[in-house]
Amino acid sequence: MMAAKANPNSLFLSSSSSTHYSSFPFHQISLKKVSFLVDFQGRKLVFACSKKPIPGSVNLDPSISNSGSGSSKNDSDGASSSPSNAIDFLTLCHSLKTTKRKGWVNHAIKGAESIADHMYRMSLMALIVGDLPGVNRERCIKMAIVHDIAEAIVGDITPSDGVPKAEKSRLEQAALTEMCEVLGGGMRAEEIKELWQEYENNASLEANLVKDFDKVEMILQALEYESEHGKVLDEFFLSTAGKFQTEIGKSWAAEIHLRRNSRLGI
């Protein structure tokens, strides 16, 4: 997602790196000694180092007693999360619904889509796409749902934030690990991590397709915002040009460009 300025309300975690980006508000704290509170009014996550659970918070350190946090470990078979773990995890994911995608915020789009909005329409793309040789459509749907899930903690890090790609990946990997601990581990947590890593590494036909859906959804949203707000959002179309990996991605992007050109009278 293209954007310019970092969101001052976003909180970013670093477990070991001492790298500091002047325009990027990192909080240099240990991920293993962190509890968090969700502030729905401020629409942000509030983090605090603590050796004791913060009342009403989720304890991310398994070495610290969970008493008072409401969290519990998995069943012994690790097959599923407890109701408490599940609700803690879903509460953490709330920020995906309220965090606006920064590229649109940078362009002063009123009522800009959230991270969850973006992932939802990508999931619809995976749902409606025709059967493709060697592609597991159900896996694509799941991958679309989780590919940006770490942004529940790190926020929407964009190229213009100046964060190196490797550092962005490391931050998101650390956040994802913590989220899966909140979920309580087990089969579903492992599946989320596997899907996220597969997408991150562009390691399968499904990842190729979902990465194309990521770009297709962005330029379709750009076209819609151009129509709704009378703006010209060339950068989103230019940044994706020639980067589609699949025939589906290329054909859907071509249709969007065709409609845009028609609207612009090109």
C-alpha positions as CSV (number, residue, x, y, z in Angstrom):
1,M,0.0,0.0,0.0
2,M,1.5,3.4,-1.0
3,A,1.5,6.2,1.6
4,A,3.6,9.0,2.8
5,K,3.6,9.7,6.5
6,A,3.7,7.3,9.4
7,N,0.7,7.2,11.6
8,P,1.7,8.7,15.0
9,N,-0.9,6.6,16.7
10,S,0.6,3.3,15.5
11,L,2.8,1.4,17.9
12,F,5.6,-0.8,16.5
13,L,7.5,-3.5,18.4
14,S,11.1,-4.5,18.1
15,S,12.4,-7.5,20.0
16,S,16.1,-7.0,19.5
17,S,16.9,-4.3,16.9
18,S,18.1,-0.9,18.1
19,T,17.5,0.7,14.7
20,H,15.7,4.0,15.0
21,Y,13.8,5.7,12.2
22,S,13.2,9.3,13.0
23,S,9.9,9.3,11.2
24,F,8.8,5.9,12.5
25,P,7.8,5.6,16.2
26,F,9.3,2.3,17.3
27,H,9.0,1.3,20.9
28,Q,12.2,-0.7,21.8
29,I,10.7,-3.2,24.3
30,S,10.9,-6.9,24.7
31,L,8.1,-8.8,23.1
32,K,8.4,-11.4,25.8
33,K,7.7,-9.0,28.7
34,V,4.7,-7.2,27.2
35,S,1.0,-6.9,28.1
36,F,-1.4,-4.9,26.0
37,L,-4.7,-3.1,26.5
38,V,-7.0,-2.4,23.7
39,D,-8.3,1.2,23.8
40,F,-11.4,1.2,21.6
41,Q,-12.0,4.9,22.1
42,G,-8.5,5.8,21.0
43,R,-8.5,3.0,18.4
44,K,-5.0,2.0,19.3
45,L,-3.1,-0.6,21.2
46,V,-1.5,0.5,24.4
47,F,1.6,-1.5,25.4
48,A,3.3,-1.7,28.7
49,C,6.3,-3.7,30.1
50,S,5.2,-5.6,33.1
51,K,6.2,-8.6,35.2
52,K,2.7,-8.8,36.5
53,P,-0.5,-9.0,34.3
54,I,-2.2,-5.7,33.8
55,P,-5.8,-6.0,34.9
56,G,-8.0,-6.6,31.8
57,S,-5.0,-7.2,29.6
58,V,-3.7,-10.2,27.7
59,N,-0.4,-11.5,29.0
60,L,2.0,-12.4,26.2
61,D,4.7,-13.9,28.4
62,P,4.0,-17.6,29.2
63,S,6.5,-17.3,32.1
64,I,4.2,-14.9,33.9
65,S,1.1,-16.0,35.7
66,N,-2.0,-15.6,33.6
67,S,-4.2,-15.0,36.7
68,G,-6.4,-12.0,36.1
69,S,-5.8,-12.0,32.4
70,G,-8.5,-14.4,31.4
71,S,-6.1,-16.3,29.1
72,S,-5.5,-20.0,29.2
73,K,-3.4,-22.6,27.5
74,N,-4.6,-24.9,24.7
75,D,-6.2,-28.3,25.3
76,S,-3.5,-30.9,25.7
77,D,-3.8,-32.0,22.1
78,G,-3.2,-28.4,20.9
79,A,-6.1,-28.8,18.4
80,S,-8.0,-25.7,19.3
81,S,-8.0,-22.5,21.4
82,S,-10.0,-22.0,24.5
83,P,-12.9,-19.6,24.4
84,S,-10.8,-17.1,26.3
85,N,-7.9,-17.3,23.9
86,A,-10.3,-17.0,20.9
87,I,-11.9,-13.9,22.3
88,D,-8.5,-12.4,23.2
89,F,-7.3,-13.0,19.7
90,L,-10.5,-11.6,18.1
91,T,-10.3,-8.5,20.3
92,L,-6.7,-7.9,19.2
93,C,-7.9,-8.2,15.5
94,H,-10.4,-5.4,16.2
95,S,-7.8,-2.8,15.1
96,L,-7.8,-4.3,11.6
97,K,-11.4,-3.0,11.3
98,T,-10.5,0.5,12.5
99,T,-7.1,1.2,11.1
100,K,-7.3,3.0,7.8
101,R,-5.0,2.2,4.9
102,K,-2.4,4.9,4.9
103,G,-2.1,5.4,1.2
104,W,-5.7,6.7,1.1
105,V,-5.3,8.7,4.3
106,N,-2.3,10.4,2.7
107,H,-4.5,11.4,-0.3
108,A,-7.1,12.8,2.1
109,I,-9.7,10.2,1.2
110,K,-12.7,10.7,3.6
111,G,-14.0,7.4,5.0
112,A,-11.0,5.5,3.7
113,E,-11.1,1.7,3.8
114,S,-9.6,-0.2,6.7
115,I,-7.1,-3.0,6.6
116,A,-10.0,-5.5,7.1
117,D,-12.0,-3.9,4.3
118,H,-9.1,-4.6,1.9
119,M,-8.6,-8.2,3.1
120,Y,-12.3,-8.9,2.9
121,R,-12.6,-7.9,-0.8
122,M,-9.5,-9.9,-1.6
123,S,-11.2,-12.9,0.0
124,L,-14.1,-12.4,-2.2
125,M,-11.8,-12.3,-5.2
126,A,-10.5,-15.7,-4.2
127,L,-14.0,-17.0,-3.7
128,I,-15.3,-16.0,-7.1
129,V,-12.2,-16.8,-9.2
130,G,-12.7,-19.8,-11.5
131,D,-10.9,-23.1,-10.9
132,L,-7.3,-23.0,-11.9
133,P,-4.9,-25.9,-12.5
134,G,-2.9,-26.7,-9.4
135,V,-4.4,-23.9,-7.3
136,N,-6.3,-24.6,-4.1
137,R,-9.0,-21.9,-4.0
138,E,-9.9,-22.5,-0.4
139,R,-6.2,-21.9,0.6
140,C,-6.3,-18.7,-1.4
141,I,-9.3,-17.5,0.6
142,K,-7.6,-18.2,3.9
143,M,-4.4,-16.6,2.7
144,A,-6.2,-13.4,1.7
145,I,-7.8,-13.3,5.2
146,V,-4.5,-13.5,7.1
147,H,-1.9,-11.9,4.7
148,D,-2.1,-8.5,6.5
149,I,-3.1,-9.8,9.9
150,A,0.1,-8.7,11.6
151,E,-0.9,-5.1,10.9
152,A,-3.2,-5.5,13.9
153,I,-0.1,-4.7,15.9
154,V,2.4,-3.0,13.6
155,G,0.0,-1.0,11.6
156,D,0.1,-0.3,7.8
157,I,3.8,0.0,7.0
158,T,4.2,1.5,3.5
159,P,7.2,2.0,1.2
160,S,7.3,5.7,1.9
161,D,7.8,5.1,5.6
162,G,11.4,4.3,4.7
163,V,11.5,1.0,6.6
164,P,13.7,-1.6,4.8
165,K,11.7,-4.6,3.4
166,A,13.6,-7.1,5.6
167,E,12.9,-5.0,8.8
168,K,9.2,-4.7,7.9
169,S,9.1,-8.5,7.5
170,R,10.9,-9.0,10.8
171,L,8.5,-6.7,12.6
172,E,5.5,-8.4,11.1
173,Q,6.9,-11.9,11.8
174,A,7.4,-10.9,15.5
175,A,3.9,-9.5,15.7
176,L,2.4,-12.6,14.1
177,T,4.2,-14.8,16.6
178,E,2.8,-12.8,19.5
179,M,-0.7,-13.0,18.0
180,C,-0.5,-16.7,17.7
181,E,0.6,-17.0,21.3
182,V,-2.5,-14.9,22.3
183,L,-4.6,-17.4,20.3
184,G,-3.0,-20.1,22.5
185,G,-1.0,-21.9,19.8
186,G,-2.3,-25.2,18.4
187,M,-3.3,-26.2,14.9
188,R,-5.1,-23.0,13.9
189,A,-2.3,-20.8,15.0
190,E,0.2,-22.9,13.1
191,E,-2.0,-22.7,10.0
192,I,-2.1,-18.9,10.2
193,K,1.7,-18.7,10.5
194,E,2.2,-21.1,7.6
195,L,-0.3,-19.2,5.4
196,W,1.3,-15.8,6.3
197,Q,4.9,-17.1,5.6
198,E,3.8,-18.7,2.3
199,Y,2.4,-15.4,1.2
200,E,5.4,-13.4,2.5
201,N,7.8,-15.6,0.5
202,N,5.6,-15.7,-2.6
203,A,6.2,-19.5,-2.3
204,S,3.3,-21.1,-4.1
205,L,0.8,-20.7,-6.9
206,E,-1.7,-19.6,-4.3
207,A,0.6,-17.0,-3.0
208,N,1.3,-15.7,-6.6
209,L,-2.5,-15.3,-7.1
210,V,-3.2,-13.7,-3.7
211,K,-0.4,-11.2,-4.3
212,D,-2.0,-10.3,-7.6
213,F,-5.4,-9.9,-5.8
214,D,-3.6,-7.6,-3.3
215,K,-2.6,-5.3,-6.2
216,V,-5.9,-5.7,-8.1
217,E,-7.9,-4.7,-5.0
218,M,-5.8,-1.7,-4.5
219,I,-6.2,-0.3,-8.1
220,L,-9.9,-1.1,-8.1
221,Q,-10.2,0.9,-4.9
222,A,-8.1,3.7,-6.5
223,L,-10.5,3.7,-9.5
224,E,-13.5,3.9,-7.1
225,Y,-12.0,6.7,-5.1
226,E,-11.1,8.6,-8.3
227,S,-14.8,8.4,-9.3
228,E,-16.2,9.2,-5.9
229,H,-13.8,12.1,-5.0
230,G,-12.8,13.5,-8.3
231,K,-9.1,12.7,-7.7
232,V,-6.3,11.4,-10.0
233,L,-4.5,8.6,-8.2
234,D,-1.9,7.7,-10.9
235,E,0.7,6.5,-8.4
236,F,-1.3,3.4,-7.5
237,F,-1.6,2.3,-11.1
238,L,2.0,3.1,-11.9
239,S,3.3,1.2,-8.8
240,T,1.6,-2.0,-9.9
241,A,2.3,-1.8,-13.7
242,G,4.0,-4.9,-15.0
243,K,4.0,-6.6,-11.6
244,F,1.2,-9.1,-12.0
245,Q,2.3,-12.7,-11.9
246,T,-0.8,-14.6,-13.0
247,E,-3.1,-14.5,-16.1
248,I,-6.1,-13.8,-13.8
249,G,-4.3,-10.9,-12.2
250,K,-3.2,-9.5,-15.5
251,S,-6.7,-9.8,-17.0
252,W,-8.5,-8.3,-14.0
253,A,-6.0,-5.5,-13.9
254,A,-6.5,-4.9,-17.6
255,E,-10.2,-4.6,-17.1
256,I,-9.7,-2.0,-14.4
257,H,-7.4,0.0,-16.6
258,L,-9.8,-0.2,-19.5
259,R,-12.6,1.2,-17.3
260,R,-10.3,3.9,-16.0
261,N,-9.2,4.9,-19.5
262,S,-12.8,5.1,-20.6
263,R,-13.7,7.3,-17.7
264,L,-10.7,9.6,-18.3
265,G,-11.4,9.7,-22.1
266,I,-8.0,8.1,-23.0
